[in-house]
Amino acid sequence: MEIVTARLRLDALRDEDAEALFAYRSDPAVSRFQGWKPASIEDAAGFIAAQRGIAVDTPDTWWQRAIRLRDSGELIGDLGLHFIDGRAVEFGISLAPAHQRRGYAREALEVMLDFVFGGLRKQRVMAWVEPRNFMCMRLLEGVGMHRRDAKAGDVMFELPAKEWLAPTDD
């Protein structure tokens, strides 16, 4: 499955992405806020290979999508969806530092929220954020997510489908 936006393409991670995935996921600017940090390029390749057998909307799995520049196909990040149950999805997003602060994360997140709520008909999306990750918290608030109680030191954000799908007066 591929989702295309004005500037991005979200699709499956490929074997040839291992080096780029390792480079940004092991960068301290990214890894300090992540739950998974590859130890080597081989570790990143193993992660990519493990994703091949995971179908979208499989309960209790993480389904990872590559975030690529639309025109060049360059891997600049990834976005994962954790299918908790038939109603709720948790997500996480990572971008290479060189591609941050350009609106790519918001563009990827907005199209994925459209997919989760409109295509998959999920009722709630949530994310857990390390409290020092101010850029991510600002991103989540910017798309309308609500800050909730902390869990194990992280801050929870959530968004119900009815708020995302509600018509606007624009």
SERO-4910 file (N, C-alpha, C, O; in steps of 0.05 Angstrom, whole numbers):
BEGIN
 pado doro    nc1    nc2    nc3   cac1   cac2   cac3    cc1    cc2    cc3    oc1    oc2    oc3
  Met    A     17    -24      0      0      0      0     18     25      0     37     27     15
  Glu    A     10     44    -17     25     69    -19      6     92    -16    -16     92    -27
  Ile    A     14    112     -1     -1    137      2     16    159     -8     39    162      1
  Val    A      6    176    -26     21    198    -37      9    224    -29    -16    228    -30
  Thr    A     26    243    -21     17    270    -15     31    290    -34     43    281    -54
  Ala    A     28    315    -29     40    335    -47     70    332    -48     82    336    -69
  Arg    A     83    325    -26    112    324    -25    123    297    -17    147    292    -19
  Leu    A    106    279     -7    116    254      4    102    229     -8     82    231    -21
  Arg    A    115    207     -3    104    181     -9    108    163     15    131    160     25
  Leu    A     87    151     25     89    132     48     84    104     37     63     99     25
  Asp    A    104     87     40    102     60     30    118     41     47    128     49     69
  Ala    A    122     16     38    136     -4     54    166      3     55    177     14     36
  Leu    A    179     -4     77    208     -2     79    220    -24     60    208    -46     58
  Arg    A    242    -18     48    255    -36     29    283    -44     39    294    -30     56
  Asp    A    293    -66     29    320    -75     37    340    -53     34    358    -49     51
  Glu    A    339    -38     12    359    -17      7    356      7     26    372     25     25
  Asp    A    336      7     43    332     29     63    348     25     88    349     42    105
  Ala    A    360      1     92    372     -6    117    393     15    126    394     23    150
  Glu    A    410     24    108    431     42    115    420     69    124    428     81    144
  Ala    A    401     80    109    388    105    116    372    103    142    373    121    159
  Leu    A    357     81    146    342     76    170    361     76    194    355     88    215
  Phe    A    383     61    191    403     60    213    414     87    219    417     95    242
  Ala    A    420    103    198    433    129    201    416    148    218    426    159    237
  Tyr    A    391    151    212    375    170    227    364    158    253    361    173    273
  Arg    A    358    132    253    347    121    278    369    117    300    362    116    323
  Ser    A    394    116    292    415    114    312    427    142    319    444    143    336
  Asp    A    419    162    305    428    190    310    417    197    338    393    195    343
  Pro    A    435    207    356    426    214    383    403    235    384    387    235    402
  Ala    A    402    252    364    380    272    363    353    259    358    333    270    366
  Val    A    353    235    346    328    220    342    325    198    363    303    196    375
  Ser    A    346    183    367    343    159    384    337    165    414    326    148    428
  Arg    A    344    189    423    338    195    451    309    196    458    301    194    481
  Phe    A    292    198    437    263    199    441    249    174    431    224    173    431
  Gln    A    264    154    422    252    130    409    253    106    427    270    103    445
  Gly    A    235     88    423    235     62    437    253     42    425    261     22    438
  Trp    A    259     46    399    277     27    385    299     41    372    295     61    357
  Lys    A    324     31    377    348     43    364    364     19    353    372      2    368
  Pro    A    368     18    327    383     -4    315    412     -3    324    424     19    325
  Ala    A    423    -26    330    451    -28    338    470    -28    314    494    -22    317
  Ser    A    460    -35    291    477    -37    267    459    -35    242    434    -35    244
  Ile    A    472    -33    219    457    -34    194    443    -61    191    420    -63    181
  Glu    A    456    -82    200    444   -109    199    419   -110    217    399   -123    210
  Asp    A    419    -96    240    396    -95    257    373    -80    243    350    -89    244
  Ala    A    379    -59    229    359    -44    214    348    -62    191    324    -62    186
  Ala    A    366    -77    178    357    -95    157    338   -117    168    319   -124    155
  Gly    A    344   -127    192    327   -147    204    299   -135    211    279   -149    208
  Phe    A    299   -110    219    273    -97    225    257    -95    200    233   -100    200
  Ile    A    269    -87    178    256    -85    152    245   -112    143    222   -114    134
  Ala    A    261   -132    145    253   -159    137    229   -169    154    211   -182    143
  Ala    A    229   -163    180    207   -171    197    181   -157    190    159   -168    195
  Gln    A    182   -134    179    158   -119    171    144   -132    147    120   -128    144
  Arg    A    158   -147    131    146   -159    107    122   -177    113    103   -178     97
  Gly    A    122   -190    135    101   -209    142     77   -196    157     59   -211    164
  Ile    A     78   -171    161     57   -158    177     37   -144    158     44   -127    142
  Ala    A     12   -151    161    -10   -139    145    -22   -116    161    -22   -115    185
  Val    A    -31    -96    146    -45    -73    158    -68    -83    175    -83   -101    168
  Asp    A    -71    -70    198    -94    -75    216    -93   -102    229   -114   -113    236
  Thr    A    -69   -113    233    -67   -138    248    -64   -131    278    -46   -117    286
  Pro    A    -84   -140    295    -83   -132    323    -57   -139    337    -44   -159    332
  Asp    A    -49   -120    354    -24   -122    370      1   -124    354     20   -137    362
  Thr    A      2   -110    331     27   -109    315     33    -79    309     15    -62    310
  Trp    A     58    -74    303     67    -48    293     70    -52    263     84    -70    254
  Trp    A     58    -34    248     59    -34    218     74     -8    211     63     14    213
  Gln    A     99    -11    201    116     11    196    115     20    167    116      2    149
  Arg    A    113     45    162    114     56    135    138     75    131    144     90    149
  Ala    A    150     73    109    172     91    102    160    118     95    139    120     83
  Ile    A    174    140    102    167    167     93    189    175     74    212    177     81
  Arg    A    181    179     49    200    185     27    193    212     14    169    220     14
  Leu    A    213    225      4    208    249    -13    194    238    -38    204    219    -50
  Arg    A    173    251    -46    157    241    -68    173    239    -94    171    218   -108
  Asp    A    188    259   -101    201    260   -127    227    242   -128    231    228   -148
  Ser    A    243    243   -107    268    228   -108    266    200    -96    282    183   -102
  Gly    A    246    195    -79    243    169    -66    262    166    -42    263    144    -30
  Glu    A    277    187    -35    295    186    -12    280    180     14    260    193     19
  Leu    A    290    161     29    278    155     56    286    177     75    310    182     79
  Ile    A    266    191     87    272    212    106    261    207    133    266    222    152
  Gly    A    246    185    136    235    178    162    217    154    160    215    141    140
  Asp    A    203    149    183    184    127    183    162    133    203    165    149    222
  Leu    A    139    121    198    116    124    215    104     97    220     98     81    201
  Gly    A    101     90    246     90     64    253     63     66    265     57     84    281
  Leu    A     46     47    259     19     44    271     18     19    287     24     -3    277
  His    A     10     21    312      7     -2    330    -23     -7    332    -38      9    344
  Phe    A    -32    -29    321    -61    -35    321    -67    -49    347    -63    -73    350
  Ile    A    -77    -33    366    -82    -43    393   -106    -63    393   -104    -84    405
  Asp    A   -127    -54    380   -151    -71    379   -168    -61    355   -157    -46    338
  Gly    A   -192    -69    353   -209    -60    330   -216    -31    330   -226    -21    310
  Arg    A   -211    -17    352   -220     11    354   -197     31    356   -200     54    347
  Ala    A   -175     23    368   -154     43    374   -127     36    361   -120     13    357
  Val    A   -113     58    354    -86     56    342    -68     75    357    -74     98    362
  Glu    A    -44     65    363    -22     82    373     -3     86    350      0     69    333
  Phe    A     10    109    349     29    113    327     55    126    338     55    137    360
  Gly    A     75    124    322    101    137    327    112    146    301    107    134    280
  Ile    A    127    168    302    139    179    277    167    188    283    174    199    304
  Ser    A    185    183    263    213    191    265    221    204    239    214    194    217
  Leu    A    236    225    241    247    239    217    277    243    220    286    250    242
  Ala    A    291    240    198    320    246    199    323    276    205    308    293    195
  Pro    A    343    283    222    346    311    230    348    331    207    338    353    209
  Ala    A    360    323    185    363    341    162    336    348    149    335    367    133
  His    A    316    333    155    290    337    143    268    347    163    245    349    156
  Gln    A    277    353    187    259    363    207    254    393    202    269    407    189
  Arg    A    232    403    214    225    432    213    218    441    185    222    465    178
  Arg    A    208    423    168    199    430    141    170    423    136    160    426    114
  Gly    A    157    414    156    128    406    153    124    378    144    101    370    139
  Tyr    A    145    362    140    142    335    130    127    317    150    110    301    143
  Ala    A    134    320    176    121    303    196     91    309    197     75    290    199
  Arg    A     84    334    196     56    340    197     41    330    172     19    319    174
  Glu    A     54    333    149     42    323    124     38    293    125     17    283    117
  Ala    A     58    278    135     55    249    137     34    241    158     18    223    153
  Leu    A     34    255    180     15    249    201    -14    255    193    -31    239    198
  Glu    A    -18    277    179    -45    284    171    -57    263    151    -80    255    153
  Val    A    -40    255    132    -50    235    113    -55    208    126    -73    193    119
  Met    A    -38    201    146    -42    176    161    -67    177    178    -80    157    181
  Leu    A    -73    200    190    -97    203    206   -122    200    188   -141    188    195
  Asp    A   -120    211    164   -142    207    144   -146    177    138   -168    167    137
  Phe    A   -124    163    135   -125    134    129   -136    118    153   -153    101    149
  Val    A   -126    124    177   -134    109    201   -164    114    207   -179     95    212
  Phe    A   -172    139    206   -200    145    213   -219    141    189   -241    129    193
  Gly    A   -212    150    166   -229    147    143   -229    120    130   -250    109    123
  Gly    A   -205    109    126   -202     84    112   -206     60    130   -221     41    123
  Leu    A   -193     60    153   -195     37    171   -218     39    191   -224     20    205
  Arg    A   -230     63    193   -253     67    211   -246     63    240   -263     53    256
  Lys    A   -222     70    248   -215     68    277   -228     91    292   -235    111    280
  Gln    A   -232     88    318   -246    107    334   -228    126    350   -236    148    358
  Arg    A   -202    118    354   -184    134    370   -156    129    362   -148    106    357
  Val    A   -140    150    362   -111    149    357    -97    161    381   -106    180    393
  Met    A    -75    148    389    -59    159    411    -29    157    406    -20    142    388
  Ala    A    -14    172    421     15    172    420     26    177    447     14    193    463
  Trp    A     49    165    453     63    170    478     88    185    471    103    177    453
  Val    A     93    207    486    116    224    479    133    229    504    122    235    526
  Glu    A    159    227    500    178    234    522    174    264    527    175    280    508
  Pro    A    172    272    552    165    300    559    185    321    549    178    345    546
  Arg    A    210    313    543    229    333    532    228    336    502    242    352    490
  Asn    A    210    320    489    208    321    460    188    342    452    165    336    443
  Phe    A    196    367    456    178    390    452    168    392    423    145    399    418
  Met    A    185    386    404    177    388    376    154    368    370    135    375    356
  Cys    A    156    344    380    135    325    375    109    333    389     88    331    377
  Met    A    111    343    414     87    351    428     73    374    413     49    375    411
  Arg    A     89    392    402     78    415    387     65    405    361     43    415    353
  Leu    A     77    385    348     65    373    324     38    360    330     18    365    316
  Leu    A     37    345    352     12    331    359    -10    351    366    -33    347    359
  Glu    A     -3    371    381    -23    392    388    -32    407    363    -55    415    361
  Gly    A    -13    410    344    -20    424    319    -40    410    302    -54    423    286
  Val    A    -41    383    304    -61    368    288    -87    363    305   -104    349    296
  Gly    A    -88    375    329   -112    373    345   -113    352    366   -134    347    377
  Met    A    -90    339    371    -90    318    392    -90    331    419    -81    353    423
  His    A   -101    317    438   -104    327    466    -84    313    484    -80    289    483
  Arg    A    -72    329    501    -52    319    521    -68    307    544    -87    318    554
  Arg    A    -59    283    552    -72    268    574    -51    263    596    -29    274    596
  Asp    A    -58    245    614    -40    239    636    -14    225    627    -13    213    606
  Ala    A      6    228    643     32    216    637     31    187    646     17    179    664
  Lys    A     46    170    631     49    141    637     78    135    637     92    139    617
  Ala    A     88    125    659    116    117    661    135    140    651    155    134    638
  Gly    A    128    164    657    144    187    650    138    199    623    146    222    617
  Asp    A    122    185    606    115    196    580     88    211    582     72    206    600
  Val    A     83    228    563     58    243    561     41    230    540     51    224    518
  Met    A     16    225    546     -2    213    526    -18    234    512    -27    254    523
  Phe    A    -20    230    485    -37    247    469    -58    229    456    -52    206    449
  Glu    A    -82    240    452   -102    224    438   -120    242    422   -123    266    427
  Leu    A   -133    229    402   -152    243    385   -174    224    377   -169    203    366
  Pro    A   -199    231    383   -221    214    375   -228    219    345   -225    241    335
  Ala    A   -238    199    332   -245    201    304   -265    223    299   -262    237    279
  Lys    A   -284    226    316   -305    246    311   -294    274    309   -306    291    296
  Glu    A   -272    280    323   -260    306    320   -245    310    294   -245    331    282
  Trp    A   -231    289    286   -216    291    261   -234    292    236   -229    307    217
  Leu    A   -256    276    238   -274    274    215   -296    296    215   -311    298    195
  Ala    A   -297    312    236   -318    332    238   -314    353    216   -292    361    210
  Pro    A   -336    362    203   -334    382    182   -324    409    194   -330    415    217
  Thr    A   -309    423    179   -299    450    188   -314    472    173   -327    467    153
  Asp    A   -311    495    183   -325    519    171   -306    534    153   -311    558    148
  Asp    A   -284    522    144   -265    536    127   -276    544    101   -262    557     85
***
